[in-house]
Amino acid sequence: MADSVNPEEVPENDPVVNPAGSADGDALSQAEDILNGVEVPAEDAVAQGAAADDAAELKNDLLRLQAEYVNYRKRVERDRAVAGQMAVIGVLNSLLPVLDGIDAGRAHGDIVDGPFAAIASKLEAALATYGLEKIDATGVAFDPTVHEALIQQPSAEVEIDTVSQVLRNGYKSGERILRAAQVIVAVPE
């Protein structure tokens, strides 16, 4: 009987005769069984321990890759938000001279009523939707982070440095100061 194979003569890890018994296939199937919670027979404790180590290492690698991906996604979202904010701030900064022109026109009485007053109001409202705010200046305590003092005038009416007049409006977007307000400061005598 030349066709019959003696099981004692065939090694367990022969992939031709026993594909599931190959060294790689055996370790892989044991690792899958361990991950799935299936009990593996304790025939070969060393192979079982190696499969468990391989499974633990693969699991740790997977967890590390998942954490890296989550961090990458958060970083990309944060960078995208910052880029959007910087674009809005760039546009707002470029329109500050236009707002200065509108303020000057109002101060001289040129923009009181009519179509230019309506356009100016619409422009200011549109910029406010993007977070542009005038810095409160007249009558408030002088704050060097939001005010630029051009002139100091002694005054008996104030106890602390107080903004008495605004020469050029300042603007902010959220907490970011786009331009400090240029002011005259009343100082105690």
C-alpha atoms as one frame of an Amber mdcrd trajectory, in Angstrom:
protein
   0.000   0.000   0.000   2.065   2.762  -1.361  -0.841   5.219  -1.340  -1.511
   5.058   2.388   0.329   7.462   4.645   1.473   6.528   8.081   0.456   9.336
  10.453   3.620   8.819  12.513   5.793   9.555   9.445   4.072  12.904   8.516
   5.154  15.888  10.581   2.342  17.934  12.170   3.446  21.125  10.495   3.510
  19.802   6.932   1.421  22.346   4.977   0.739  19.938   2.126  -0.781  17.185
   4.247  -2.077  19.310   7.133  -2.527  22.965   6.076  -4.171  23.919   9.361
  -1.279  22.321  11.228   1.408  24.498   9.670   3.372  26.572  12.161   2.011
  29.913  10.927  -1.539  28.679  10.497  -1.491  27.018  13.942  -0.261  30.132
  15.725  -2.712  32.295  13.813  -5.671  30.060  14.561  -4.684  29.860  18.237
  -4.345  33.647  18.375  -7.805  34.012  16.817  -9.221  31.487  19.294  -7.661
  33.337  22.237  -9.018  36.683  21.008 -12.473  35.150  20.515 -12.421  33.584
  23.973 -12.337  29.969  22.738 -10.422  27.552  24.919  -7.446  25.996  23.223
  -6.441  22.488  24.260  -3.353  22.556  26.423  -1.420  20.105  24.233   1.378
  22.490  23.518   1.773  25.063  26.307   4.686  26.823  24.608   2.795  27.312
  21.353  -0.258  28.480  23.256   1.821  30.990  25.229   3.449  32.267  22.036
   0.054  32.627  20.384  -1.233  34.546  23.390   1.816  36.835  23.278   1.306
  37.382  19.538  -2.373  38.136  20.087  -1.599  40.593  22.882   1.053  42.306
  20.759  -1.317  42.579  17.799  -4.036  43.957  20.062  -1.637  46.554  21.504
  -0.544  47.545  17.987  -4.174  47.944  16.962  -4.968  50.085  20.014  -1.904
  52.243  19.344  -2.937  52.749  15.713  -6.479  53.631  16.756  -5.176  56.212
  19.245  -2.863  57.705  16.603  -5.767  57.974  14.164  -8.037  59.659  16.729
  -5.287  62.148  17.597  -4.634  62.816  13.913  -8.327  63.439  13.251  -8.589
  65.843  16.207  -5.455  67.709  15.070  -6.809  68.066  11.528 -10.165  69.363
  12.805  -8.406  71.838  15.118  -6.104  73.026  12.310  -9.075  73.429   9.985
 -10.926  75.543  12.571  -7.861  77.729  13.179  -7.379  78.229   9.437 -11.017
  79.291   9.102 -10.673  81.749  11.988  -7.491  83.202  10.510  -9.222  83.706
   7.145 -12.103  85.562   8.814  -9.670  87.707  10.818  -7.760  88.554   7.634
 -10.941  89.755   5.925 -12.014  91.733   9.005  -8.574  93.414   9.211  -8.756
  94.392   5.551 -12.153  96.063   6.104 -11.134  98.165   9.138 -10.088 101.152
   6.954 -13.537 101.049   5.314 -15.139 101.223   8.764 -12.842 104.168   9.603
 -14.131 105.934   6.486 -17.723 105.272   7.531 -17.021 106.643  11.035 -15.376
 109.750   9.552 -18.348 110.273   7.212 -20.765 110.027  10.143 -18.663 112.456
  12.213 -18.761 115.037   9.382 -22.467 114.525   8.733 -21.980 113.041   5.264
 -23.522 109.668   6.154 -26.691 110.489   8.059 -29.589 109.325   5.914 -30.029
 107.863   2.496 -28.586 104.898   0.660 -25.021 105.276   1.988 -26.232 105.155
   5.594 -28.221 101.996   4.829 -25.226 100.371   3.117 -22.956 101.305   6.033
 -25.411  99.806   8.523 -25.711  96.602   6.494 -21.922  96.300   6.245 -21.525
  96.743  10.010 -24.274  94.184  10.667 -22.681  91.688   8.269 -19.281  92.083
   9.931 -20.880  91.663  13.356 -22.157  88.226  12.288 -18.498  87.236  11.832
 -17.676  88.378  15.372 -16.435  91.933  14.794 -17.088  94.184  17.799 -16.151
  97.758  18.616 -14.111  98.085  21.748 -15.978 100.072  24.419 -13.800 103.063
  25.042 -15.339 106.321  26.289 -15.805 106.532  30.055 -14.177 103.177  30.846
 -10.983 102.528  32.796  -7.866 102.682  30.645  -6.677  99.190  29.725  -3.361
  99.080  27.837  -4.288  95.730  26.263  -7.219  97.272  24.359  -6.415 101.008
  24.358  -3.525 102.966  22.890  -3.061 106.226  24.800  -2.046 109.061  22.462
  -2.609 111.937  24.900  -2.862 112.170  28.687  -4.841 115.028  30.266  -4.904
 115.714  34.006  -8.405 115.825  35.431  -9.816 116.370  38.929 -12.981 114.443
  38.012 -11.347 110.994  37.788  -9.755 108.777  40.423  -8.150 106.295  38.012
  -6.895 106.568  34.433 -10.071 106.846  32.367 -10.674 107.066  28.625 -12.115
 110.524  27.952 -12.236 110.534  24.143 -11.793 108.074  21.275  -9.664 109.254
  18.378  -9.868 106.032  16.365 -12.129 103.076  17.160 -10.633  99.765  18.159
 -12.047  96.394  17.156 -11.932  92.830  18.411 -13.136  89.466  17.201 -14.049
  87.260  20.130 -11.176  87.674  22.587  -8.641  88.594  19.915  -7.809  92.305
  19.601  -7.652  93.247  15.924  -6.750  96.873  16.552  -6.400  98.822  19.805
  -8.521 101.940  20.192  -6.513 105.166  20.023  -7.694 107.309  22.913  -7.154
 110.385  25.074  -6.769 109.388  28.719  -7.842 111.503  31.683  -5.421 110.944
  34.575  -5.951 111.979  38.216  -4.205 115.237  39.248
